[in-house]
Amino acid sequence: MSDTDTDAPGGDAPDANAGAADGDGPSGDVAAHATAVLEHVVRSVVGDPDAVVVNMQRHSGDRVSLTVEVGPGDMGRVIGRRGRIANAIRTVVRAAGVRDGVDVDVEFLD
């Protein structure tokens, strides 16, 4: 067993956060973490996860808009009663946007 085998997981692997400080996520997307979090959460809530589509539009400066489209009948699940689920999703995605160095707005399209 060599010394590198005893290192913590990912010892010599490239840092997954490399580039996150300058606003570019691992995939080069401006809001890669926020987009991934949004997709994951919405796909977890809806009945047809394959119908979920997330689009990003970059605005001036560090502002990004993410729009979500879901399959027929799933919008109610995403919005929730009195919009509570939608607001919770927005809060979590905005927090992920901080990691990307951008301000994120989330809009749910019918």
C-alpha positions as CSV (number, residue, x, y, z in Angstrom):
1,M,0.0,0.0,0.0
2,S,1.5,3.4,-1.0
3,D,1.3,6.7,0.9
4,T,-1.3,8.0,-1.6
5,D,-3.7,5.1,-0.7
6,T,-4.0,6.4,2.8
7,D,-5.0,9.9,1.8
8,A,-8.5,11.2,2.3
9,P,-10.9,10.4,-0.5
10,G,-10.1,12.4,-3.7
11,G,-6.5,12.9,-2.7
12,D,-5.1,13.8,-6.1
13,A,-8.4,14.3,-7.9
14,P,-9.1,17.8,-9.2
15,D,-11.0,19.9,-6.8
16,A,-14.8,19.9,-7.6
17,N,-15.0,23.5,-6.4
18,A,-12.2,24.7,-8.6
19,G,-13.5,27.7,-10.6
20,A,-16.5,28.1,-8.3
21,A,-15.0,31.2,-6.8
22,D,-15.0,33.1,-10.1
23,G,-18.7,32.2,-10.9
24,D,-18.0,29.3,-13.3
25,G,-19.1,26.0,-12.0
26,P,-17.5,22.6,-12.7
27,S,-19.2,22.4,-16.1
28,G,-18.3,25.9,-17.1
29,D,-21.9,27.0,-16.6
30,V,-22.3,30.3,-14.8
31,A,-24.8,28.8,-12.3
32,A,-23.9,25.1,-12.5
33,H,-24.6,24.3,-8.8
34,A,-27.8,26.3,-8.6
35,T,-29.1,24.6,-11.8
36,A,-28.1,21.1,-10.6
37,V,-29.8,21.7,-7.2
38,L,-33.0,23.1,-8.9
39,E,-33.2,20.1,-11.3
40,H,-32.6,17.6,-8.5
41,V,-35.3,19.1,-6.1
42,V,-37.9,19.6,-8.8
43,R,-37.4,16.1,-10.2
44,S,-37.8,14.7,-6.7
45,V,-41.2,16.4,-6.3
46,V,-42.9,15.8,-9.6
47,G,-44.6,12.6,-10.8
48,D,-42.8,12.7,-14.2
49,P,-39.1,13.6,-13.6
50,D,-38.2,13.1,-17.3
51,A,-40.5,16.0,-18.3
52,V,-38.6,18.6,-16.2
53,V,-36.8,21.2,-18.2
54,V,-34.6,23.9,-16.6
55,N,-33.4,26.8,-18.8
56,M,-31.0,29.5,-17.8
57,Q,-30.9,33.1,-18.9
58,R,-28.0,35.3,-17.9
59,H,-28.7,39.0,-17.1
60,S,-26.3,41.9,-16.6
61,G,-23.7,41.4,-13.9
62,D,-24.1,38.4,-11.6
63,R,-27.8,37.9,-12.1
64,V,-29.2,34.6,-13.6
65,S,-32.8,33.6,-14.2
66,L,-33.7,29.9,-14.1
67,T,-37.0,28.9,-15.6
68,V,-38.6,25.5,-14.8
69,E,-41.1,23.6,-17.0
70,V,-42.8,20.5,-15.7
71,G,-45.1,17.9,-17.2
72,P,-48.9,18.2,-17.3
73,G,-50.4,18.0,-13.8
74,D,-47.1,18.4,-12.0
75,M,-47.2,22.2,-11.5
76,G,-49.4,22.0,-8.5
77,R,-46.9,19.7,-6.8
78,V,-44.1,22.1,-7.5
79,I,-46.0,25.2,-6.3
80,G,-47.6,23.6,-3.2
81,R,-50.2,25.1,-1.0
82,R,-50.0,28.9,-1.0
83,G,-46.7,28.6,-2.9
84,R,-44.8,27.2,0.1
85,I,-42.9,24.5,-1.9
86,A,-42.0,27.0,-4.6
87,N,-40.7,29.5,-2.1
88,A,-38.7,26.8,-0.4
89,I,-37.2,25.7,-3.7
90,R,-36.3,29.3,-4.5
91,T,-34.6,29.7,-1.1
92,V,-32.5,26.6,-1.5
93,V,-31.5,27.5,-5.1
94,R,-30.5,31.0,-4.1
95,A,-28.3,29.5,-1.5
96,A,-26.7,27.3,-4.1
97,G,-26.2,30.4,-6.3
98,V,-24.1,31.9,-3.6
99,R,-21.6,29.0,-4.2
100,D,-21.6,29.9,-7.9
101,G,-21.2,33.6,-7.1
102,V,-24.4,34.7,-8.7
103,D,-27.9,36.0,-7.7
104,V,-30.5,33.5,-8.9
105,D,-34.2,34.1,-9.7
106,V,-36.4,31.0,-10.2
107,E,-39.6,31.1,-12.2
108,F,-42.0,28.3,-12.7
109,L,-43.6,28.3,-16.1
110,D,-47.1,26.9,-16.7
